[in-house]
C-alpha cells in the first residue's frame, strides 16, 4: 500500500462497461475499490453540497504506525501493519478537535467521497433527532402509521419511530423474495419493475415479535426512516442533510446519497462522504451537537443515546454474539461494551467502514476501507481493537 500521497490507484472499470455490468461484477475486490469512490458515476443519487462556510480542523500530525495492540489472532502487532491488513483507503484520528493522524492509501484523496455502507445510519438518527427538536415530529414514541398511515395494514402497524431507530421493529424480514431484493428496492442495484423502498415495506406483513421486544438489526428499518423524513418534510433526506448538518458543521466537500426510483434516499447504507467530513460529524456527536462555535444538533443528543439505551434488548438479538465489542444499539449507533471500551460509541459498515467516538479520550476516528468481502469478522475484530488503541495512545 502507498501512504498519504494517495498514489497507486489505476483501478478503473473496463471502458464502455454499463452501470448494470458494473453491478454484476461488484464482488470483484479490484472493482470494489473504484466503485466505492465513484458511486456517482453509475448509481442514481442526490448530491449533498458542501458548506458555503467550510470548517477546517487544525492539524498536528503524528506517526501512529508504531502503536502496538493485540490483534484478533492473539498476536501483538502495529497499527502500520494493521492498515495494510484492513485494506484501508483513508483514516483520520482526532483528539480535542485537532487532526493528529491523516493517511490515504490506494489512490484515495482527501476530497474523494467513499461509500459508508451501514456507517451511514447515524446520519438518519441525527435527522430524526433534529426533526423532533424542531417539532416536525412530536415524539420518537409516535407510531410510524401516524405519518405513513397506509402501513397500518402491514407488519409495521405497531412500530414506533424509536423502534426503527433502535432496530426493534419485530418485523419478519426472512420472507423477502431473494437476497438482492433490498439492494434493488433501495437503489443499490438496478430495480425490477416498480421496486422501491416504499413497495418493499408495503409488502412486509409478518411479525416475529411485538415491536420493542429485542434488537433485530436490519437496514430496512433505517430505510423506513428515510421514507418518513420525506413524508414529513416533503423533501428528500439529502436536502435536510445539506441544510441541517453539512452546512452548519462546515462540510468541506460534496457528498452523495443513493436514492431509489421514487427519489427516497437510502440512509441505511447509501451515503458516500469524505473521511474529513465523516470525522466532523463525529465531533458534532462527541461535543453534544457542536463543532467549533457552530450548533448543529440538539445538545441532548449524546446524553439521550447513553441514558436511554437498552442493553437487555441487545443481548436477546442475533447480532450480540457476533459483536462482543457492543452492549447496546441506540439511535443508529452501537454503544461499546464496558469491558471493551466503556463510554465509547461507534458505527460500522460493510467492507470495513467505521466511525469511532470516545468521549473519555475526546477522540474521533474515521476509517474507510475496502475489504475483499462485505463481512469479515477477524478483520472487524482487529479493526475495533485498532480503533481503541489509537484513541487511547495517540497524544499531541
N, C-alpha and C positions, 0 to 999 in steps of 0.2 A: 504494500500500500504506500501511497505517497502522502506527504504531510500537508501542512496548511496551505501550500501553494496551489493545491487542488488539481494538479496535473493527473495524467493517466485516465482520461475519460474519452476514449474514442468510440465508446459503445453507442451504436445507433441502430434502429431497426432497418431492415433492407429497404432500399429505395423503392417507392411505389407500393409499399405494404399498406393496406387499408386498415381502418380502425378495427374492424371485425377480425382481421387477420392478426393484428397486434394482440387482441384479447385471446385469440385461440392459442397464441404462444406465450401467454402471460406467465406461465410457470417456469419459463426458461430464466435462470438466475441472471444471465448476462443482459437479457432484455428487460428484466425487472428493474435493474439499476437505472436504465434510461427512462423507463416508464414512470417510476415513482417521482422523477424530477421533471416530467414533461406531460402531466396529465391533461393540460390544456390543449395539447396537440391532437388528442384522439378521444376525449370523453366530453360529453355535454356538461357544461359547467357555468357558474357565475363567477365573475371576478369580484374580489373583495379588495377595494383600493386602499393603498397605503394612506397614512395620516398626512394631512396638509401641514402638520407641525411635528415632524418625526422627533422622537426622543431617543437620543443616542447615549447608551450606557458608558460610563467611564471604564477604562481598561488598565489593568496592571498585570500583564501576562506572566504566568509561571509555567514551568515544565512539570506536568503531572505524570509523566510516563513512568517514573520510578516508584510511585506509590504502590505498595505491596498489599495484597489481600488474598484470602483463601477462595479458590475457585470451587465450582460445583463438584469437581472430581476430588476435592480434598487437598490439592496441592497449592502451595503459595507461589503466586506469580505476580507480574507487574501490570499496571494499567496499560502501559505501552503494548505489551503482548496481547492484552485483552481487546484493545481497539481493533487489532487485526483479526482476532478470533471472532469478534462480533460483527465483522464486516461493516464497520462504522463509516458513514458518509459525512456526518457532521456532529460536533459536540461543543457545547458551551457550558462552562461551570461558573456560577456567580456566588459571591458571598458579600453580604452587606451592600448589595446593589452595584457591585463592581465586577466586571468580567475578569476572572483570574485565569481562565483557560478557554481558548477558542481554536479548534482544529477542524480541518476539512480534508477529506480523502476521496479518492476515486473520481476526481473531477468536480465534486460538489463545490459550489461557490456561495459566498455569503448572501447573495441576492436571489438564490435559486430556491423556490418553494419545493418542498418534498412531501409526499403523501404521508399523512399521520396514521391512517387506519383508525383503530379504536382510541388512540390518543386524541382524536378529535372530540370525543364525548364531553369532556369538561366544558367545552365552549357552549354546548347545548344547555348544560346545567347552569352556566353563567347567564345565558339569555333568559332562561326561565326565572332565575333569581331577580334579574333586572325588571322583568315584566310584573312580577309580584310587587316589587318595591314601588313601581310606578302606578300600581293599581289596575293594570290591564288584566291581571289575573288576581282574583280575590284571595285565594289561598292555595298552597300546594296540596291541601287536603280536598280540594274540589275534585269531583269525578270528571273524567275526561268527557263523558257524554254531555256535560253541561255546555261544552264548547263545540263538540262534534257529535250532535245528537243521533246521527244515523248509526253510530257504533253501538247503540242500545240493543240491537238485535244480535250482536256477536259476542265474542269472548271477552271484550274489554268493558262490558256493561258495568262491572263493579270496581273498575280500576281508577285510582286517583292519580293526579299528577305526581304526587310523591312516590307512589308505587312504580311509576315509569322511571323517575329519577333514580330510584334505588334498585331497579331490576327485580321488582316484586309483583309483577302483574299476575302471576299464576296462570298465564295463558299457555296452552299446549302447542308448541311450535313443531312437534315431531311429524305432523302430517302434511308439511309443506310438500308440494309436488315433486321437487328434486332439490339437490344441494345447491344449485345455482339460482334458485328462484328469487331469493332475497337480493342477490347481486344484480340480477336483471331488473327487478322491480325498482330498486333504489338508484339505478343509473350506472352502476359499476360495470355492467355488461350490457350489450345490445338487447333491448326487451323483445319479447314475443307478443305481438298484437298490442293490447292495451295495458300491459303490466305496468304497475306503478306502486308507490308506497301505499297510496290510498286503497287501490284494488286488492293488494295483498292483505292489508289489515282487515279490510271488509270481509275477506274470505276466511278469516280465522274465527271459529265458532266453538272450539273445545277448551275447557279449563282442566288443568291438572290439579290446582289447589285454589282456594279462595285468595283473592288479592291481598297482599301484605303478609303472607304466611312465611315465605322464605325468599332468599336472594337466588334468582334463577336467571343468570346472565344471558341475554340475547339482544342483539343490536336492533331488532325491530322495536323494542321499547323506546330507544333513542330516536329512531326514525319517526315514530308517532309523535314525539316531542317536536320534531321539525315540522310535521304537518300541523300540530297545534299552534305553533308560533305563527305560521302563515294564516291559519284560520282566524286567529285572534286579531292580528295586525293588518291583514290584507297584503302583506309584503313577504317576499322570500326571506329566509333566515340570513342569507348573505347580506341583505341590506341592513338588517339590525346589527350584524357582526361589524360591518364597516362603521356604522353610525355610533353604536353604543359601546363598542370595545376597541376596534382598531384605531379609530380616530382619537378618542381620549387617551388611550395608552401610548400613542405616538408610534404606531407601527411604521417601520422603515420601508417595507416592501409590500408589493401586491401579493395577494394570496388567491386561492381558488377553492370553490365549493362545488363538488359534483352535484348534479340535480337529475331527477327523474323526468320522464317525458311530460309530466304535468307541472314541472317547474319547482317541485319541492326539493329543497336541498337535503343531502344525505349526511346529516351530522353524526350518524352512528359510526362513520369511518371515512368520510369523503372530503376532509379538509386537507389542502396542501398549503404549507406555510414554511417560511424560513425558520431556521433554528434561532436566529436572533429575536424574531418576534414571538416565537414559542416561549422563550425564557422571559420575555417581557410579560406575557400573560401569567407565567408562573410567579413573577414578582407581584403582580396585582393580587393573586390569591394569597401569597405569603404575607403581604402588607395590608391585609384586611380591606382590599378594594382600591388601593392607592399605588401609583408609581410616580416617583418624584413628588411633585406637588399636585398631581392630577388625580382626581377622584374618578374611578372607572365603574366600580361596583359598590353595592352597599357595604358598610363597614362591618356588618354582622355575618358576612359570607363564610369566613373561616370558622368562627365560633359555632355557627349553625351546623357545619359539617362535623365537627368534633363532638359537639354536645348532644346531637340527636342521632348519632349512628346506632345501629342495632346489631352488635356482634353475634347475638344468638341466632339471628336470621341468616347471617352469613355462614355460620357453622353448619346449618342444615342444607346448604346449597351444594351443587356439584362442583363448583369451582374452588371451594375451600381446600380440598385435598391437593389440588394442583398448584395452589398459590399460598404456600405456608407463610410467605412474607406479609400477607394481609390478614386483618382481623375483621374488616367490615367494608361495605361498599355504600357510599352515601353521596347523593347528588352528582353521580357520574365520576366519582373518584374513589380510589382504594385508600383505606387507612391502614398504615403499616401495623403489623403485629408488634406488641410491646417487646417481645424477645428478639425481634429483628431490628427495628429502628423506631423506638417509641416516639410518637408525636409527629412522624413524617407522613406524607400522603404522596400518591403517585397516580399517573395514568400510563397505560401502556397499549401498544397496538401491534398487530401482526408484523412480521418481518423485522422486529426489533426497535420499534419506536417507543420513546419514553419521555415523560416529564416528571421530574422528581423534585419534591419540595420538602425541605427540612427546616421547620421554624426554630428548632433548638439551636441549629448552627447558622441560621439566616442564610441558607443555601438554596439555590435553584439550579438544576441541571437539565438541559435539553439534549436529547440524543436521537439522531436519525440514522437508521441502518438499513441494510438490505440483506437479511438472512437468505439462505438458499431456499428455505421452506417457510411457510406462513407461521407455523408454531414449532418451536424448538426449545423444549423445556430445559435441557442442560445449558444452552446459551442464555435463556431467560434468567435462570437462577444465578448464573455467573454475572450477568449484566446487573441484576439487582444488587449483588454483593459489591460490584464495582462502583455503582452509584452511591451506595452507602459509604464506601471507603473514600471516595473523592470528597463527598460532603463533610466527612469527619476530619480529613487530613490536609485539605488544601487551605493554606493561610496566605495572607498578604505578607 
